[in-house]
Amino acid sequence: MWPRRRMIRLHTGSELRPRNARPERWTLVLLVGMCATASGVTLLGSEASAHTDPAAAVVLWLAIILLAALLGGDLAARVRQPAVLGELLVGVLLGNLRLVGVPWLEPIKSDPYVDLLARLGVLLLLFEVGLGSTVSQMLKVGLSAVLVAALGVVAPFALGWAVGAWLLPASSAYVHAFLGATLTATSVGITARVLKDIGRSQSREARIILGAAVVDDVLGLVILAVVTGVIAAAATGGSFSFSDGAVILLKAAGFLLAALFLGVRIAPHLFGLASRLRTRGVLLGLGLSLCFILSWLASLIGLAAIVGAFAAGLLLEDTHYREFVGRGERPLDDLIHPISSFLVPVFFVLMGMHTDLGSLVRPEVIGLGAALSAVAIVGKQAGSLGVVGSGIDRLSVGIGMIPRGEVGLIFANIGLALSVNGVPIIDRSTFSAVIMMVIVTTIITPPALKWSFSRVARR
């Protein structure tokens, strides 16, 4: 029998505030003032940067990013939206200050150390997502959840490819395939937060949505592995065949299955031995080491590192570290959360800063973003056709699968780093259109899901 996992806090934002809890206004004023002060220091210290510690600029960038993330997350929570959306939008604002004659923050976009921290944040985010899921949950989701996940991956991928071929005819098929891949996954954390808020987290629709989202993540990562493998082969000048694609597909699936099998067999003994160590921080150090080792192994065999991070979280069960918890230590997900709360916002803000508002005003970019948003919504509604049985509201299931959130951003960010013959797979204009899709799908899900469940209740 697989152990049952308790729910963890995914990075969908801070707890939404009760209506009777109104924070003091001076808190927002303080955050705005600190962010403005840090930005001013950036201008004043630019001339002396050559004579200071190289870490000085990095810590200043981090201060600006974290303060901006706090402010954006709070403003998003006030309008009942996930904090990730606020962090993304405040990053868009910071990244486009040059349009109003304020270029001081432009070095953040190209700073390699900030970029490295953002990449670590992505790995921890996928590790947390994996910790929030278990193999037992995947085995118990039932036929409906599996069909919803499968159709909800195939349909958006095909529609995204078609939109790319239609609106970007001059681009290669690799661009079209990658656009399809960015539409496949679902942000389970955002939907879980909304379901909890409206008191429907125990409904049959909610169980199908959350179960399908877990399977959806796995399928999306496999598709990402195949697409990136195709692009990597093209970038090295080699030809690519369907047999090569099958090899990459088997490689991705085999890696996940091997990681899970070894985790079930080895992880309990490994954590049992580690519990005998008398030093502090053993559980956190071992968990992070497992995450990073599997991320490295995934990269070593040609897969995205986030596949390994997700597998590391997925293979760990609460029973693996119950001896640590039994002697008074906090569970692994609680230990990881403070670190991810530091690094994950760096990723979201930095992704927002890479969004070019100047390109968003171009009709072709707006058209691409609108088309991607439309097929992102329609594709997940096609997934709801996989619901088996009576008495289950298919519309609510389809709406619950809509938000792309952090997962769509991760896929798009990988596209920024890929190129064929020196041409990036995802250029700044296309990236801005993907950001538009992520924002639209994230914003519309909470009110749409509330409306759908209220419709069912009235009926």
C-alpha positions as CSV (number, residue, x, y, z in Angstrom):
1,M,0.0,0.0,0.0
2,W,1.4,3.4,-1.0
3,P,1.4,5.9,1.9
4,R,-0.9,8.8,1.7
5,R,0.7,12.2,1.3
6,R,-0.5,15.3,3.0
7,M,-0.9,18.4,0.9
8,I,2.0,20.9,0.9
9,R,2.2,24.6,0.1
10,L,2.9,25.1,-3.6
11,H,4.0,28.4,-4.9
12,T,0.7,29.8,-5.9
13,G,1.0,32.8,-3.6
14,S,0.6,33.6,0.0
15,E,-2.6,32.7,1.8
16,L,-5.5,34.8,0.6
17,R,-6.4,37.3,3.3
18,P,-9.8,37.1,5.1
19,R,-12.0,40.0,4.3
20,N,-11.9,41.3,7.8
21,A,-8.1,41.4,7.8
22,R,-7.0,44.8,6.3
23,P,-3.2,45.3,6.4
24,E,-2.0,48.7,7.5
25,R,-1.4,51.2,4.6
26,W,2.1,52.0,5.8
27,T,3.2,48.5,5.0
28,L,2.6,49.1,1.3
29,V,4.2,52.5,1.6
30,L,7.3,51.0,3.2
31,L,7.6,48.3,0.5
32,V,7.3,50.9,-2.3
33,G,9.7,53.2,-0.6
34,M,12.3,50.5,-0.1
35,C,12.0,49.4,-3.7
36,A,12.4,53.0,-4.9
37,T,15.4,53.5,-2.6
38,A,17.1,50.4,-3.9
39,S,16.5,51.6,-7.5
40,G,18.0,55.0,-6.6
41,V,21.0,53.4,-5.1
42,T,21.5,51.5,-8.4
43,L,21.8,54.8,-10.2
44,L,24.1,56.3,-7.7
45,G,26.4,53.3,-7.5
46,S,26.8,52.6,-11.2
47,E,30.0,54.6,-11.5
48,A,31.6,52.9,-8.5
49,S,30.6,49.4,-9.5
50,A,34.1,48.6,-10.9
51,H,35.7,49.2,-7.5
52,T,33.3,47.2,-5.3
53,D,32.8,43.5,-4.4
54,P,31.3,41.7,-7.4
55,A,28.6,40.3,-5.1
56,A,27.5,43.9,-4.3
57,A,25.6,44.3,-7.5
58,V,24.0,40.9,-7.2
59,V,22.7,41.5,-3.7
60,L,21.3,44.8,-4.8
61,W,19.5,43.2,-7.8
62,L,18.1,40.6,-5.4
63,A,16.9,43.2,-3.0
64,I,15.0,45.0,-5.8
65,I,13.5,41.7,-7.1
66,L,12.4,40.5,-3.7
67,L,10.9,43.8,-2.7
68,A,9.1,44.0,-6.0
69,A,7.9,40.4,-5.7
70,L,6.5,41.1,-2.2
71,L,4.6,44.2,-3.5
72,G,3.3,42.5,-6.6
73,G,2.2,39.4,-4.7
74,D,0.4,41.5,-2.1
75,L,-1.4,43.5,-4.7
76,A,-2.4,40.3,-6.5
77,A,-3.8,38.8,-3.3
78,R,-5.9,41.9,-2.7
79,V,-7.8,41.3,-5.9
80,R,-8.1,37.5,-5.2
81,Q,-5.4,36.4,-7.7
82,P,-2.4,34.2,-7.2
83,A,0.8,35.9,-6.0
84,V,2.7,34.4,-9.0
85,L,0.6,36.7,-11.3
86,G,1.6,39.7,-9.3
87,E,5.3,38.7,-9.3
88,L,5.1,38.3,-13.1
89,L,3.4,41.6,-13.7
90,V,5.7,43.6,-11.5
91,G,8.6,42.0,-13.4
92,V,7.0,43.2,-16.6
93,L,6.8,46.7,-15.1
94,L,10.5,46.7,-14.0
95,G,11.7,45.3,-17.3
96,N,10.1,48.1,-19.3
97,L,11.0,51.1,-17.3
98,R,13.5,52.0,-20.1
99,L,10.5,52.9,-22.2
100,V,9.9,55.9,-19.9
101,G,13.6,56.9,-19.7
102,V,14.6,54.7,-16.7
103,P,17.3,52.2,-17.9
104,W,18.9,51.6,-14.5
105,L,17.5,48.1,-14.0
106,E,18.4,46.8,-17.5
107,P,21.6,45.0,-16.2
108,I,19.4,42.6,-14.1
109,K,18.2,40.9,-17.3
110,S,21.7,39.9,-18.4
111,D,23.3,39.3,-15.0
112,P,24.5,35.6,-15.0
113,Y,24.3,35.2,-11.3
114,V,20.7,36.4,-11.1
115,D,19.9,34.0,-13.9
116,L,21.6,31.1,-12.1
117,L,19.5,31.8,-9.0
118,A,16.4,31.9,-11.1
119,R,17.3,28.5,-12.6
120,L,17.8,27.1,-9.1
121,G,14.4,28.5,-8.2
122,V,12.8,26.6,-11.1
123,L,14.3,23.3,-9.9
124,L,13.1,23.9,-6.4
125,L,9.6,24.8,-7.7
126,L,9.4,21.5,-9.7
127,F,10.8,19.6,-6.7
128,E,8.0,21.1,-4.5
129,V,5.4,20.1,-7.2
130,G,6.7,16.6,-7.1
131,L,6.6,16.5,-3.3
132,G,3.0,17.5,-3.5
133,S,2.2,14.4,-5.6
134,T,2.8,10.7,-5.1
135,V,2.8,7.6,-7.2
136,S,-0.2,6.4,-5.2
137,Q,-2.1,9.4,-6.2
138,M,-1.3,8.8,-9.8
139,L,-2.5,5.2,-9.5
140,K,-5.7,6.2,-7.8
141,V,-6.9,9.0,-10.0
142,G,-9.0,6.7,-12.0
143,L,-9.8,6.4,-15.7
144,S,-11.5,9.9,-15.9
145,A,-8.4,11.7,-14.7
146,V,-6.1,9.8,-17.0
147,L,-8.3,10.5,-20.0
148,V,-8.7,14.2,-19.1
149,A,-4.9,14.5,-18.7
150,A,-4.2,12.7,-22.0
151,L,-6.7,14.7,-24.1
152,G,-5.8,17.9,-22.3
153,V,-2.2,17.4,-23.5
154,V,-2.8,16.2,-27.0
155,A,-5.4,18.8,-28.0
156,P,-3.5,21.9,-26.8
157,F,-0.3,20.7,-28.3
158,A,-1.9,20.2,-31.7
159,L,-3.8,23.5,-31.5
160,G,-0.7,25.4,-30.4
161,W,1.3,23.9,-33.3
162,A,-1.5,24.9,-35.7
163,V,-1.6,28.5,-34.4
164,G,2.2,28.7,-34.8
165,A,2.0,27.4,-38.4
166,W,-0.8,29.8,-39.2
167,L,0.5,33.0,-37.6
168,L,4.2,32.3,-37.9
169,P,4.5,30.7,-41.3
170,A,8.1,31.9,-41.8
171,S,9.3,30.2,-38.6
172,S,10.5,26.6,-38.5
173,A,8.5,23.6,-37.4
174,Y,10.6,23.6,-34.2
175,V,9.0,26.9,-33.2
176,H,5.5,25.6,-33.9
177,A,6.2,22.4,-31.9
178,F,7.6,24.4,-28.9
179,L,4.5,26.7,-28.9
180,G,2.4,23.5,-28.7
181,A,4.5,22.2,-25.8
182,T,4.1,25.4,-23.8
183,L,0.3,24.8,-23.8
184,T,0.3,21.3,-22.5
185,A,0.9,21.5,-18.8
186,T,-1.5,22.7,-16.1
187,S,-0.7,24.8,-13.0
188,V,-2.2,22.5,-10.4
189,G,-1.4,24.9,-7.5
190,I,-3.5,27.7,-8.8
191,T,-6.6,25.5,-9.3
192,A,-6.1,23.8,-6.0
193,R,-6.0,27.2,-4.3
194,V,-9.3,28.3,-6.0
195,L,-11.0,25.0,-5.2
196,K,-10.1,25.4,-1.5
197,D,-11.4,28.9,-1.4
198,I,-14.8,28.1,-2.8
199,G,-15.2,25.0,-0.6
200,R,-15.2,22.4,-3.4
201,S,-11.8,20.8,-2.9
202,Q,-13.5,17.5,-1.9
203,S,-15.9,17.3,-4.8
204,R,-15.6,14.7,-7.5
205,E,-14.8,17.3,-10.0
206,A,-11.9,18.5,-7.8
207,R,-10.5,15.0,-7.4
208,I,-10.5,14.5,-11.2
209,I,-8.9,18.0,-11.8
210,L,-6.1,17.5,-9.3
211,G,-5.4,13.9,-10.3
212,A,-5.4,14.8,-14.0
213,A,-3.1,17.8,-13.3
214,V,-0.5,15.5,-11.7
215,V,-0.6,13.1,-14.7
216,D,-0.7,16.2,-16.9
217,D,2.6,17.4,-15.5
218,V,4.3,14.1,-16.2
219,L,3.0,14.0,-19.8
220,G,3.9,17.6,-20.4
221,L,7.5,17.0,-19.2
222,V,7.8,14.0,-21.5
223,I,6.6,16.1,-24.4
224,L,9.0,18.8,-23.5
225,A,11.8,16.3,-23.4
226,V,11.0,15.1,-26.9
227,V,10.7,18.6,-28.4
228,T,13.9,19.8,-26.8
229,G,15.6,16.6,-28.0
230,V,14.4,17.2,-31.6
231,I,15.7,20.8,-31.4
232,A,19.0,19.8,-29.9
233,A,19.6,17.3,-32.7
234,A,18.8,20.0,-35.3
235,A,21.1,22.5,-33.6
236,T,24.1,20.1,-33.9
237,G,23.4,19.7,-37.6
238,G,22.1,16.1,-37.4
239,S,19.0,14.8,-39.0
240,F,16.1,13.7,-37.0
241,S,13.7,10.8,-37.6
242,F,10.6,9.4,-36.0
243,S,12.8,6.6,-34.5
244,D,15.0,9.3,-32.8
245,G,11.8,10.8,-31.4
246,A,10.7,7.4,-30.1
247,V,14.1,6.9,-28.4
248,I,13.8,10.3,-26.6
249,L,10.3,9.4,-25.6
250,L,11.4,6.1,-24.2
251,K,14.4,7.8,-22.5
252,A,12.2,10.3,-20.7
253,A,9.6,7.7,-19.7
254,G,12.4,5.3,-18.7
255,F,14.1,7.9,-16.6
256,L,11.0,8.7,-14.6
257,L,10.1,5.0,-14.1
258,A,13.7,4.2,-13.1
259,A,13.9,7.1,-10.7
260,L,10.6,6.1,-9.1
261,F,11.6,2.4,-8.8
262,L,14.9,3.2,-7.3
263,G,13.3,5.7,-5.0
264,V,10.9,3.1,-3.7
265,R,13.6,0.6,-3.1
266,I,16.5,2.7,-2.0
267,A,15.1,6.0,-0.5
268,P,13.8,4.4,2.7
269,H,17.2,2.8,3.5
270,L,19.1,5.9,2.5
271,F,17.0,8.2,4.8
272,G,17.1,5.5,7.5
273,L,20.9,5.6,7.5
274,A,20.9,9.4,7.3
275,S,18.8,9.6,10.4
276,R,21.7,8.2,12.4
277,L,23.8,11.3,11.6
278,R,24.0,13.7,14.5
279,T,24.6,16.9,12.6
280,R,21.8,19.4,12.0
281,G,20.1,19.9,8.6
282,V,20.5,16.3,7.5
283,L,17.0,15.9,6.1
284,L,17.1,19.2,4.1
285,G,20.6,18.5,2.8
286,L,19.8,15.0,1.7
287,G,16.5,16.1,0.0
288,L,18.2,18.9,-1.9
289,S,21.1,16.6,-2.9
290,L,18.7,14.1,-4.3
291,C,16.9,16.9,-6.2
292,F,20.2,18.2,-7.7
293,I,21.6,14.8,-8.5
294,L,18.6,13.7,-10.4
295,S,18.5,17.1,-12.2
296,W,22.1,16.6,-13.2
297,L,21.4,13.0,-14.4
298,A,18.4,14.2,-16.4
299,S,20.6,16.8,-18.1
300,L,23.3,14.3,-18.6
301,I,21.1,12.0,-20.8
302,G,19.7,14.9,-22.8
303,L,16.5,15.7,-20.8
304,A,15.6,19.0,-19.2
305,A,16.9,19.3,-15.6
306,I,13.4,20.1,-14.3
307,V,12.4,16.5,-15.2
308,G,14.9,15.2,-12.7
309,A,13.8,17.7,-10.1
310,F,10.2,16.7,-10.5
311,A,11.1,13.0,-10.3
312,A,13.0,13.6,-7.1
313,G,10.0,15.1,-5.4
314,L,7.7,12.5,-6.8
315,L,9.6,9.5,-5.5
316,L,9.8,10.9,-1.9
317,E,7.1,9.8,0.5
318,D,6.4,11.0,4.0
319,T,7.3,7.6,5.4
320,H,10.9,8.0,4.0
321,Y,11.7,10.6,6.6
322,R,9.3,9.7,9.4
323,E,12.2,9.1,11.8
324,F,13.3,12.7,11.4
325,V,9.7,13.9,12.1
326,G,9.3,11.5,15.0
327,R,12.2,13.2,16.8
328,G,10.7,16.6,16.4
329,E,12.1,17.9,13.0
330,R,9.8,19.5,10.5
331,P,8.8,17.6,7.3
332,L,10.9,18.0,4.1
333,D,8.3,20.2,2.4
334,D,8.3,22.6,5.3
335,L,12.1,22.8,5.2
336,I,12.1,23.5,1.5
337,H,9.4,26.2,1.5
338,P,11.6,29.0,3.0
339,I,14.3,28.4,0.4
340,S,11.8,28.3,-2.5
341,S,10.1,31.4,-1.1
342,F,13.4,33.2,-1.7
343,L,14.4,31.7,-5.1
344,V,11.1,31.1,-6.9
345,P,10.0,34.8,-7.0
346,V,13.4,35.6,-8.6
347,F,12.4,33.4,-11.5
348,F,8.9,34.9,-11.9
349,V,10.1,38.5,-11.7
350,L,13.0,37.8,-14.1
351,M,10.6,36.2,-16.6
352,G,8.4,39.2,-16.4
353,M,11.4,41.5,-17.0
354,H,12.2,39.6,-20.2
355,T,8.7,40.6,-21.6
356,D,8.9,43.4,-24.1
357,L,5.9,45.7,-23.8
358,G,7.1,47.5,-26.9
359,S,6.5,44.3,-28.9
360,L,3.1,43.7,-27.3
361,V,1.6,46.8,-28.9
362,R,2.4,45.3,-32.3
363,P,-0.8,43.8,-33.9
364,E,0.9,40.5,-34.9
365,V,2.1,39.9,-31.3
366,I,-1.3,40.7,-29.8
367,G,-2.9,38.4,-32.4
368,L,-0.5,35.6,-31.5
369,G,-1.1,36.0,-27.8
370,A,-4.8,36.1,-28.2
371,A,-4.8,33.1,-30.5
372,L,-2.6,31.1,-28.0
373,S,-4.9,32.1,-25.2
374,A,-8.0,31.0,-27.1
375,V,-6.6,27.5,-28.0
376,A,-5.1,27.1,-24.5
377,I,-8.7,27.4,-23.2
378,V,-10.3,25.3,-25.9
379,G,-7.7,22.6,-25.7
380,K,-8.4,22.0,-22.0
381,Q,-12.1,22.0,-22.6
382,A,-11.4,19.2,-25.1
383,G,-9.7,17.3,-22.2
384,S,-13.0,17.5,-20.2
385,L,-14.5,15.1,-22.8
386,G,-12.5,12.4,-21.1
387,V,-14.7,12.4,-18.0
388,V,-16.3,9.1,-17.5
389,G,-19.5,8.6,-15.5
390,S,-22.7,10.6,-14.8
391,G,-23.3,13.5,-12.4
392,I,-19.9,15.1,-13.0
393,D,-19.8,18.6,-14.4
394,R,-17.5,18.4,-17.4
395,L,-17.4,22.2,-17.8
396,S,-16.0,22.7,-14.3
397,V,-13.3,20.0,-14.9
398,G,-12.3,21.7,-18.2
399,I,-12.1,25.2,-16.6
400,G,-10.0,23.8,-13.7
401,M,-7.4,22.6,-16.2
402,I,-7.0,26.0,-17.9
403,P,-4.3,27.9,-15.9
404,R,-0.8,27.5,-17.2
405,G,0.8,29.7,-14.5
406,E,4.4,28.8,-13.5
407,V,4.6,25.7,-15.7
408,G,4.0,27.6,-18.9
409,L,6.6,30.1,-17.9
410,I,9.2,27.3,-17.2
411,F,8.6,25.9,-20.7
412,A,8.9,29.3,-22.4
413,N,12.1,30.0,-20.5
414,I,13.6,26.8,-21.8
415,G,12.7,28.0,-25.3
416,L,14.7,31.2,-24.8
417,A,17.9,29.2,-24.3
418,L,17.4,27.0,-27.4
419,S,18.4,27.9,-30.9
420,V,18.9,26.3,-34.4
421,N,21.5,27.7,-36.7
422,G,21.9,30.7,-34.4
423,V,18.2,31.6,-34.5
424,P,16.4,31.4,-31.1
425,I,13.5,29.0,-31.0
426,I,11.5,31.6,-28.9
427,D,12.4,35.2,-29.7
428,R,11.3,38.2,-27.5
429,S,8.1,38.9,-29.4
430,T,7.0,35.2,-29.3
431,F,8.0,35.1,-25.6
432,S,5.8,38.2,-24.9
433,A,2.9,36.5,-26.6
434,V,3.4,33.4,-24.4
435,I,3.5,35.6,-21.3
436,M,0.2,37.2,-22.5
437,M,-1.3,33.6,-22.7
438,V,-0.1,32.8,-19.2
439,I,-1.6,36.0,-17.7
440,V,-4.9,35.5,-19.5
441,T,-5.3,31.8,-18.5
442,T,-4.3,32.6,-14.9
443,I,-6.7,35.5,-14.5
444,I,-9.8,34.0,-15.9
445,T,-9.7,30.7,-14.1
446,P,-10.7,31.8,-10.5
447,P,-13.9,33.7,-11.5
448,A,-14.8,31.2,-14.2
449,L,-14.4,28.2,-11.8
450,K,-16.5,30.0,-9.2
451,W,-19.2,30.7,-11.7
452,S,-19.2,27.2,-13.0
453,F,-19.6,25.6,-9.6
454,S,-22.3,28.1,-8.6
455,R,-24.1,27.2,-11.8
456,V,-24.1,23.6,-10.8
457,A,-25.3,24.4,-7.3
458,R,-28.3,26.4,-8.7
459,R,-29.1,23.6,-11.1
